[in-house]
Amino acid sequence: MLSSIHMNRREFFERCGAAGLGSTLLPGVVLGMQASSAQTGTGEGEQAKLPPITVEMLEAAATVAGITLTAEQRKMMLEGVRNNREGLEAIRGMHLPNSVAPAVVFDPLPNGFQMPGPSATTGKIRTFVLDDARALVQDEEKLAFATVWQLATLLKARRITSTDLTKLYLARLKRYDPQLHFVITLLEDRALQHAAQADREIAAGNYKGPLHGIPWGAKDLLAVKGYPTTWGAASYEQQHFDEDAEVVTRLDAAGAVLLAKLSLGALAQGDLWFGGRTRNPWNPKQGSSGSSAGSASAVSAGCVGFAIGSETLGSISSPCTRCGVTGLRPTFGFVPRTGAMALSWSMDKLGPIARSVEDAALVMQVIHGPDGRDHACRNAAFNVTSSDIKSLRVGFLESAFDVPKLQPPAADAAKPEAEALSPEARAKQQQQREQGLARRVYDNRYDRAALQALRGMGVNLIPVKLPEFPYGSVTPVLSVEAAAAFDELTRSGRDKLLNGQQPYDWPNTFRTARMYSGVDYVQAMRARSVLIEKMAELFRDVDVIVTPSGGAQLPATNLSGHPAVIVPNGLRGADAPAAPDIAEGALANVGGPGTPVSITFLGRLYDDARLLAFASAYQQRTDFHLQHPKL
């Protein structure tokens, strides 16, 4: 076995594998191991036979955990560790489905938090004006890119029918899917039936509200009875559920018309799914980003009225930025996730992706609130306010708007693996870093222009900074929960069927997460409690925070559960730096002339309505959301 802990990381894991220390080494205790020899000859989906646990294995596990065990301590632990694994096998034998949540529910509320009540002044963000929308009927291209409130005005006035609108969007989905790869399952029969029903109800005077008759698309992690729910992943293509997701049920009840199950990167990572890579309508050689890949791409391409996406760590923010659309990542626990694929029970959020902030607010009015099944979902008021935005205390992350500078190489660059790179490889890495810097410097002008626009609106901006906190050290809780959610996928070996097999893809991430101990997970969650209090202190001084859409705010607010609204903030000009890699579908094919940028607004917990009202005021002032790709 291992005679010394003084070796590099790669050598250690190679020797662990040779010793039979496979996918389930947990720091301090070994709960289950798969010997590489035991995996040989097993069929797909079969569980490998686990080798007996030995004191030598405990020595290796201690190395992973970063603790020291004496020979006597290892012998003393052996029986307890073996018993633990027997208990683990009993739990594995239960074959827990993805829908079963842990008994512990994440709570993002800081000490003393008072849930916001109904606002004293409430109402629609903007009154529907029929004259604004009438001309759209004569131009199908303009109609396809109309906002929900414009379409709702026409539907209520019976200037168009839901059936005609549904046929228009179905035709566009079919026309552009070969280019953009955003449809997993088209629900044409269901959509036409629901559209015809909406037309009958509206004609009879039974108007249900602004989503009545509006066609929409669902990220294919939402269950729809009678249709596959694939999670974008190979080996799940024929998966069916016996009931609709709660969000689907609520939108059905509001009269909205579901057109399609839209793509997501496999198991909610990126834009690569079993059918290919979803593309950015502004530059179809680029991926759409993800994981709400199809939702953002289809909205951007004018192929649905709105869509539902999800975010765990950037999966609404990133594709909305790439595709130039508006997204709301609600407060954690504001929208029920019943019937949605679980990736991380303490971080998953469902939210609308749309062409305008107003549209997102209209959708949020329908989908928010508890359902009695998602225990993390709270009963909080959601009232779109008409208050004067000048009365709000608006902060901005001051350092995030500074002109970027080239940072020193990451710590990994000093590791033996990095030192072994050839001069050519090192030169390429340096070139990519410089190209990335050039794009960030270019994009910084759009971020700073947003601040100027807000000041021009009479907003007094207050400089703030994020709390000092080891965000990257706590985000592994996501990977650990995800590894638990897909435990059987890893242990059966079916993870090799997923399209992505790079070090950053789920198969490797799930395996790596199994080296993270229960103790360390609890410690990380305790650290989140500290972050929650720090973020509460930050928001005591401001109501809204303006920030670039990337950076440290993304893990900070996803870990603490705060809401975010992402809005288009312009298009890169002809002078924009070219993408670092212009190969079709390449991960580094990012940016370049004619592609969108975004800005993000952050809000207080469960203060999503006021956050949306503020973001809407900015959007109406800038009108970047009215631009759309020419396909």
C-alpha positions in Angstrom: 0.0 0.0 0.0 1.1 3.6 0.4 4.3 3.9 2.2 4.5 7.7 2.2 2.1 10.6 1.9 4.8 12.7 0.3 3.7 12.4 -3.4 1.8 14.6 -5.9 -1.9 14.4 -6.2 -1.9 12.5 -9.5 0.5 9.8 -8.2 -1.6 9.4 -5.1 -4.8 8.8 -6.9 -3.1 6.5 -9.4 -1.8 4.4 -6.5 -5.1 4.5 -4.7 -6.8 3.1 -7.9 -4.2 0.3 -8.2 -4.9 -0.5 -4.5 -8.6 -0.8 -5.1 -9.5 2.6 -3.6 -12.1 3.5 -6.0 -15.1 5.9 -6.0 -16.1 5.9 -2.3 -13.2 6.9 -0.2 -14.5 9.2 2.5 -12.1 11.1 4.7 -11.4 9.3 8.0 -13.6 6.3 7.2 -14.0 4.2 4.1 -17.7 3.6 3.5 -17.4 1.7 0.2 -14.8 0.9 -2.4 -14.7 -0.5 -5.9 -11.6 -2.3 -6.9 -10.5 -1.6 -10.5 -10.2 -5.4 -10.9 -13.7 -6.0 -9.5 -15.1 -3.6 -12.1 -13.7 -5.6 -15.0 -16.3 -7.7 -16.7 -19.4 -6.1 -15.0 -22.2 -5.3 -17.3 -23.8 -1.9 -17.7 -25.8 -1.0 -14.6 -24.3 -3.8 -12.5 -22.7 -2.9 -9.1 -19.1 -3.8 -8.8 -18.2 -6.2 -6.0 -16.5 -4.3 -3.2 -13.2 -5.5 -1.6 -12.8 -6.0 2.1 -11.8 -2.9 4.0 -8.2 -3.1 5.4 -6.2 -1.0 7.8 -4.0 0.0 4.7 -7.1 1.5 3.1 -7.7 3.6 6.2 -4.2 5.0 5.9 -5.0 6.1 2.4 -8.3 7.5 3.4 -6.6 9.5 6.1 -4.3 11.0 3.5 -7.4 12.1 1.5 -8.9 13.6 4.7 -5.8 15.5 5.7 -5.6 13.9 9.1 -3.0 11.6 10.8 -3.8 8.2 12.1 -1.5 5.9 14.1 -1.4 2.2 13.4 -3.2 1.6 16.7 -5.9 4.1 15.8 -6.4 2.5 12.4 -6.8 -1.0 13.9 -9.3 0.5 16.5 -11.4 2.1 13.7 -11.5 -1.0 11.4 -14.6 -2.7 12.9 -16.6 0.5 13.1 -15.8 1.5 9.5 -16.8 -2.0 8.3 -20.1 -1.7 10.1 -20.7 1.7 8.6 -20.3 0.3 5.1 -22.8 -2.5 5.9 -25.2 0.2 6.9 -24.5 2.2 3.8 -25.2 -0.9 1.6 -28.6 -1.1 3.3 -29.4 2.5 2.4 -28.2 1.9 -1.2 -30.5 -1.1 -1.4 -33.4 1.3 -0.9 -32.7 2.7 -4.4 -33.8 6.2 -3.4 -35.2 8.1 -6.4 -34.0 11.6 -7.3 -37.3 13.0 -6.0 -36.6 12.1 -2.3 -35.1 15.1 -0.5 -32.9 14.9 2.6 -34.7 15.3 5.9 -32.6 18.4 6.6 -34.0 21.5 4.8 -31.7 24.5 4.0 -32.9 27.8 5.5 -31.4 31.0 4.1 -33.0 33.3 6.6 -30.6 35.1 9.0 -31.3 35.6 12.7 -34.2 38.0 13.3 -35.3 38.1 9.7 -38.8 39.5 9.2 -40.6 38.1 6.1 -41.7 41.0 3.9 -45.4 41.6 3.9 -47.7 43.0 1.2 -46.6 46.3 -0.1 -48.6 49.4 0.7 -48.6 50.4 -3.0 -49.0 47.5 -5.4 -50.0 47.1 -9.0 -48.8 46.1 -12.4 -45.4 47.2 -13.5 -46.9 48.9 -16.5 -50.5 49.2 -17.8 -51.3 47.2 -21.0 -51.8 49.6 -23.9 -53.6 48.0 -26.8 -52.4 50.7 -29.3 -48.8 49.7 -28.5 -49.4 46.1 -29.6 -52.0 46.3 -32.4 -49.4 46.8 -35.1 -47.7 43.5 -34.1 -50.6 41.5 -35.6 -49.6 42.4 -39.1 -45.9 41.3 -38.8 -45.3 37.7 -37.7 -41.6 38.4 -37.1 -42.3 41.2 -34.7 -45.1 39.2 -33.1 -42.7 36.4 -32.4 -40.5 38.8 -30.4 -43.4 40.5 -28.6 -43.3 40.6 -24.8 -45.8 38.7 -22.7 -47.7 41.8 -21.8 -48.1 42.7 -25.5 -49.3 39.3 -26.4 -51.7 39.2 -23.4 -53.2 42.5 -24.5 -53.9 41.1 -28.0 -55.2 37.8 -26.7 -57.6 39.4 -24.2 -58.9 41.8 -26.8 -59.2 38.8 -29.2 -57.1 40.4 -31.9 -55.2 37.1 -32.1 -55.9 33.6 -30.9 -53.8 31.4 -28.8 -54.1 28.7 -31.5 -52.6 31.0 -34.1 -49.9 32.1 -31.7 -49.1 28.5 -30.8 -48.8 27.5 -34.4 -46.5 30.4 -35.1 -44.1 29.4 -32.3 -44.3 25.7 -33.1 -43.3 26.5 -36.7 -40.4 28.6 -35.4 -39.2 25.9 -33.1 -39.2 23.4 -36.0 -37.5 25.9 -38.3 -34.6 26.9 -36.0 -34.0 23.7 -33.9 -31.8 22.2 -36.6 -29.5 25.2 -36.2 -29.8 25.9 -32.5 -30.5 22.4 -31.0 -32.8 23.7 -28.2 -35.8 21.2 -28.4 -35.7 17.8 -26.7 -39.4 17.0 -27.0 -42.0 18.9 -28.9 -45.4 18.8 -27.3 -47.4 19.7 -30.3 -50.6 17.8 -29.7 -50.8 18.9 -26.1 -50.0 22.5 -27.0 -52.7 22.7 -29.7 -55.3 21.2 -27.3 -54.5 23.7 -24.5 -54.4 26.6 -27.0 -57.9 25.7 -28.3 -59.2 25.5 -24.7 -57.7 28.9 -24.0 -59.4 30.4 -27.0 -62.8 28.9 -25.9 -62.3 30.3 -22.4 -61.3 33.8 -23.5 -64.2 33.9 -26.0 -66.6 33.0 -23.2 -65.3 35.8 -21.0 -63.4 33.5 -18.7 -60.1 35.3 -18.8 -57.6 34.0 -16.3 -55.0 36.6 -16.5 -52.0 37.8 -18.5 -50.5 34.3 -19.1 -53.8 33.0 -20.5 -53.0 31.6 -24.0 -49.3 32.5 -23.9 -47.1 29.7 -25.3 -44.0 28.8 -23.2 -41.2 26.3 -22.9 -40.0 24.1 -20.0 -36.4 23.2 -19.2 -36.4 19.4 -19.5 -35.8 18.8 -15.8 -39.5 19.6 -15.2 -41.8 16.5 -15.3 -44.7 16.5 -17.7 -47.0 13.5 -17.5 -47.2 11.5 -20.7 -43.9 12.8 -22.1 -40.2 11.9 -21.5 -38.3 14.0 -19.0 -34.7 13.4 -20.0 -32.7 15.7 -17.8 -30.6 16.2 -21.0 -28.6 13.1 -20.2 -27.9 9.9 -22.1 -29.5 6.9 -20.5 -32.4 9.0 -19.3 -34.0 9.5 -22.7 -37.0 7.3 -22.0 -37.6 8.4 -18.4 -41.3 9.2 -17.6 -43.1 10.5 -14.5 -46.7 10.0 -13.5 -47.5 13.6 -12.7 -46.6 17.1 -13.8 -44.1 19.3 -12.0 -45.9 21.8 -9.7 -44.7 24.7 -11.8 -46.2 23.1 -14.9 -49.5 22.5 -13.0 -49.7 26.2 -12.0 -48.9 27.5 -15.5 -51.6 25.1 -16.9 -54.1 26.5 -14.4 -53.2 30.0 -15.5 -54.0 29.1 -19.1 -50.4 29.2 -20.4 -49.6 26.8 -23.3 -46.6 24.5 -23.0 -45.0 24.0 -26.4 -41.8 22.0 -25.7 -39.4 20.4 -23.3 -36.3 22.5 -23.9 -32.7 21.4 -23.7 -30.3 21.5 -20.7 -26.8 20.4 -20.4 -26.7 16.8 -19.2 -27.9 16.7 -15.6 -28.0 20.5 -15.5 -24.4 21.3 -16.5 -23.5 23.5 -19.4 -25.1 23.4 -22.9 -24.0 19.9 -24.0 -26.8 17.3 -24.0 -27.3 13.9 -25.6 -28.6 15.5 -28.8 -25.7 18.0 -29.2 -24.8 21.4 -28.0 -27.5 24.1 -27.8 -26.4 27.3 -29.6 -26.4 31.0 -29.1 -28.9 32.7 -31.6 -26.6 35.7 -31.8 -23.7 33.5 -33.0 -24.8 29.9 -33.7 -21.1 28.9 -33.7 -21.2 29.5 -30.0 -22.8 27.4 -27.3 -25.7 29.0 -25.5 -24.1 28.4 -22.1 -26.2 26.7 -19.5 -27.5 24.8 -18.0 -30.8 26.5 -18.9 -29.5 26.3 -22.4 -32.7 25.7 -24.5 -34.8 28.0 -22.3 -32.5 31.0 -23.0 -31.9 30.2 -26.6 -35.5 29.7 -27.5 -36.6 32.9 -25.8 -33.8 34.8 -27.6 -34.8 33.3 -31.0 -38.4 34.3 -30.6 -39.6 30.7 -30.4 -41.6 30.8 -27.1 -43.2 33.6 -25.2 -41.2 32.8 -22.1 -39.5 29.8 -20.5 -38.8 28.3 -17.1 -35.2 27.7 -16.2 -33.3 26.7 -13.1 -30.2 27.8 -11.3 -27.9 26.2 -8.8 -24.8 28.2 -9.5 -25.2 30.3 -12.6 -27.6 28.3 -14.8 -30.0 31.2 -15.3 -27.5 34.0 -15.2 -25.0 32.6 -17.7 -27.3 31.6 -20.6 -29.3 34.8 -20.2 -26.1 36.7 -20.5 -24.9 34.7 -23.5 -28.3 34.8 -25.3 -29.3 38.4 -24.4 -32.5 37.7 -22.5 -33.9 38.6 -19.1 -33.8 36.1 -16.2 -35.1 36.0 -12.6 -33.3 33.7 -10.2 -35.7 34.0 -7.3 -34.9 33.8 -3.6 -34.2 30.3 -2.5 -37.5 28.7 -1.4 -39.8 31.1 -3.3 -40.8 28.7 -6.1 -41.7 25.0 -5.4 -39.4 22.5 -7.1 -41.7 19.5 -6.8 -41.4 17.5 -9.9 -38.1 19.1 -10.9 -34.8 17.2 -11.1 -32.8 17.6 -7.9 -29.2 18.6 -8.3 -28.5 20.3 -5.0 -31.4 20.5 -2.5 -29.9 23.4 -0.7 -29.2 25.5 -3.8 -31.6 24.6 -6.6 -34.0 27.4 -7.7 -36.6 27.6 -10.5 -37.3 30.9 -12.3 -38.6 32.6 -15.4 -36.5 33.5 -18.5 -38.2 36.0 -20.7 -37.8 39.0 -23.0 -38.5 41.6 -20.3 -38.5 42.1 -16.6 -42.2 42.7 -16.7 -42.7 39.3 -18.3 -40.6 37.6 -15.6 -42.8 39.3 -12.9 -46.0 38.1 -14.6 -44.7 34.6 -14.6 -43.4 34.8 -11.0 -46.9 35.9 -9.8 -48.2 32.5 -11.0 -45.4 30.1 -9.9 -44.4 31.4 -6.5 -45.5 30.1 -3.1 -45.6 26.8 -1.2 -47.2 23.6 -2.4 -47.0 21.6 0.8 -44.5 19.2 -0.7 -41.3 21.2 -1.2 -40.5 21.8 2.4 -38.0 24.6 1.6 -40.7 26.7 -0.1 -42.1 29.5 2.1 -45.3 31.5 2.1 -44.0 35.0 1.2 -45.8 37.9 -0.4 -45.1 38.8 -4.0 -46.5 42.2 -4.9 -45.1 44.2 -7.8 -44.6 47.7 -6.4 -45.0 51.0 -8.1 -42.8 52.9 -5.7 -40.3 55.6 -6.7 -37.0 53.9 -7.4 -35.2 57.1 -6.2 -36.3 56.2 -2.7 -34.4 52.9 -2.8 -30.9 52.6 -1.4 -28.9 51.2 -4.3 -25.4 49.8 -3.8 -22.9 48.8 -6.4 -20.0 46.3 -5.9 -17.3 49.0 -6.4 -14.3 46.8 -7.0 -16.2 44.7 -9.5 -16.5 47.7 -11.8 -12.8 48.5 -11.8 -11.0 48.0 -15.1 -9.7 44.4 -15.0 -6.0 43.6 -14.8 -4.1 40.5 -15.6 -3.9 38.4 -12.5 -1.1 36.0 -11.6 -1.5 32.4 -12.6 -3.7 30.3 -10.4 -2.0 28.2 -7.6 -2.4 25.1 -9.8 0.3 26.6 -12.1 2.9 25.8 -9.5 1.9 22.1 -9.2 4.1 19.4 -10.8 1.4 18.7 -13.5 1.6 22.4 -14.6 5.4 22.4 -14.5 5.4 19.5 -16.9 3.7 21.5 -19.7 5.6 22.1 -22.8 6.7 25.7 -23.7 4.1 25.7 -26.5 1.4 24.7 -24.0 2.5 27.4 -21.6 2.5 30.0 -24.3 -1.0 29.0 -25.4 -2.2 29.3 -21.8 -0.7 32.7 -21.5 -2.3 33.8 -24.8 -5.7 32.6 -23.6 -5.3 34.5 -20.4 -4.4 37.7 -22.3 -7.4 37.2 -24.7 -9.7 36.7 -21.7 -8.4 39.9 -20.1 -8.9 41.8 -23.4 -12.6 40.7 -23.5 -13.1 41.6 -19.8 -11.6 45.1 -20.3 -13.8 45.6 -23.3 -16.9 44.5 -21.5 -16.1 46.7 -18.5 -17.2 49.7 -20.5 -20.7 48.3 -20.6 -20.7 47.7 -16.8 -19.6 51.2 -16.1 -22.1 52.6 -18.6 -24.9 50.9 -16.6 -23.8 52.9 -13.5 -23.9 56.1 -15.5 -27.4 55.3 -16.8 -28.6 54.7 -13.2 -27.1 58.0 -12.1 -28.9 59.6 -15.0 -32.1 58.2 -13.6 -31.5 60.0 -10.3 -30.3 56.9 -8.5 -27.7 57.6 -5.7 -25.3 54.7 -5.9 -23.6 53.6 -2.7 -20.3 51.7 -2.9 -20.4 48.4 -1.2 -18.2 45.2 -1.1 -18.9 41.5 -0.7 -18.1 40.0 2.6 -14.6 38.4 3.0 -15.5 34.7 2.8 -13.9 31.6 1.2 -16.7 31.1 -1.3 -14.9 28.6 -3.4 -14.2 26.4 -0.3 -17.9 26.1 0.4 -19.3 25.5 -3.1 -18.3 21.8 -3.0 -21.5 21.3 -1.0 -23.2 21.5 -4.4 -21.0 18.7 -5.8 -21.6 16.5 -2.7 -25.4 16.9 -2.9 -25.3 16.3 -6.6 -23.2 13.1 -6.1 -25.8 11.9 -3.6 -28.6 12.7 -6.0 -26.9 10.6 -8.7 -25.3 8.0 -6.5 -26.5 5.0 -8.5 -25.4 6.6 -11.7 -21.8 6.6 -10.5 -21.8 3.2 -8.8 -23.4 1.5 -11.8 -20.9 2.9 -14.2 -23.6 4.4 -16.4 -21.9 7.8 -15.9 -19.7 6.8 -18.8 -22.7 7.3 -21.1 -22.8 11.0 -20.5 -21.5 13.1 -23.3 -19.1 15.2 -21.2 -16.2 13.2 -19.8 -13.7 16.0 -19.1 -12.2 16.6 -15.6 -14.8 19.4 -15.1 -17.8 17.3 -16.2 -20.2 15.5 -13.8 -18.8 12.0 -14.0 -15.4 13.1 -12.5 -17.1 15.7 -10.2 -19.4 13.0 -8.7 -16.5 10.7 -8.2 -14.4 13.4 -6.6 -17.2 14.5 -4.3 -17.3 11.0 -2.8 -13.9 11.9 -1.2 -15.6 14.7 0.8 -16.5 13.5 4.3 -19.8 14.0 6.1 -17.9 16.0 8.7 -16.5 18.4 6.1 -20.0 18.8 4.5 -21.5 19.8 7.9 -18.6 22.2 8.5 -19.2 23.8 5.1 -22.9 24.2 5.8 -22.0 25.8 9.2 -19.8 28.2 7.2 -22.8 29.0 5.1 -24.6 30.1 8.3 -21.8 32.6 8.8 -22.1 33.8 5.2 -25.9 34.2 5.7 -25.3 36.6 8.6 -22.6 38.5 6.7 -24.9 39.0 3.6 -27.7 40.1 5.9 -25.3 42.8 7.3 -24.5 43.9 3.7 -28.2 44.3 2.9 -29.0 46.3 6.0 -27.5 49.3 4.2 -29.0 48.8 0.8 -32.2 47.5 -0.9 -30.7 46.6 -4.3 -27.1 46.0 -5.4 -25.8 46.5 -9.0 -23.1 44.2 -10.2 -21.5 42.7 -13.3 -23.1 39.3 -14.0 -20.1 37.2 -13.2 -17.5 37.2 -10.4 -17.7 36.4 -6.7 -21.3 37.6 -6.4 -22.5 34.5 -8.2 -21.3 31.9 -5.6 -22.0 34.4 -2.8 -25.7 34.9 -3.6 -26.4 31.3 -4.7 -24.9 30.1 -1.4 -26.9 32.6 0.6 -30.1 32.3 -1.4 -30.5 35.9 -2.5 -32.5 36.8 -5.7 -31.0 38.2 -8.9 -32.4 39.7 -12.0 -30.2 39.5 -15.1 -31.0 42.0 -17.9 -29.4 42.6 -21.4 -27.0 45.5 -21.3 -26.1 46.0 -24.9 -24.3 44.4 -27.8 -20.5 44.2 -28.3 -19.4 46.4 -31.2 -17.4 45.6 -34.3 -14.3 46.5 -32.4 -14.8 43.8 -29.8 -12.0 41.3 -29.3 -12.6 38.1 -31.1 -13.4 35.0 -29.1 -10.2 33.1 -27.9 -11.3 30.0 -29.9 -13.6 30.5 -32.9 -14.0 26.8 -33.5 -17.7 25.8 -33.7 -19.1 24.9 -30.3 -15.7 25.4 -28.5 -16.0 26.3 -24.8 -13.7 29.3 -25.3 -15.8 30.6 -28.2 -17.2 33.4 -26.0 -17.9 37.0 -26.9 -16.9 38.7 -30.1 -18.6 41.3 -32.2 -22.4 41.5 -32.2 -22.9 39.3 -29.1 -24.8 40.4 -25.9 -23.6 41.5 -22.5 -25.7 41.8 -19.3 -25.9 43.5 -16.0 -27.3 42.0 -12.8 -29.3 43.4 -9.9 -29.3 41.7 -6.5 -32.0 42.0 -3.9 -32.9 41.1 -0.4 -34.3 37.8 0.6 -38.0 37.4 -0.6 -37.9 41.0 -1.8 -38.1 39.8 -5.4 -41.0 42.0 -6.4 -39.2 45.3 -5.4 -36.0 44.0 -7.1 -38.0 43.3 -10.3 -39.6 46.8 -10.2 -36.2 48.4 -10.0 -34.7 46.3 -12.8 -37.8 47.0 -14.9 -37.2 50.8 -14.5 -33.6 50.4 -15.7 -34.8 48.2 -18.6 -37.4 50.6 -19.8 -34.8 53.4 -19.7 -32.2 51.5 -21.8 -34.4 49.3 -24.1 -31.6 46.8 -24.8 -34.1 44.0 -24.4 -35.8 45.1 -27.6 -32.9 44.0 -29.7 -33.0 40.5 -31.0 -30.9 38.2 -33.2 -31.4 38.1 -37.0 -31.6 34.4 -37.7 
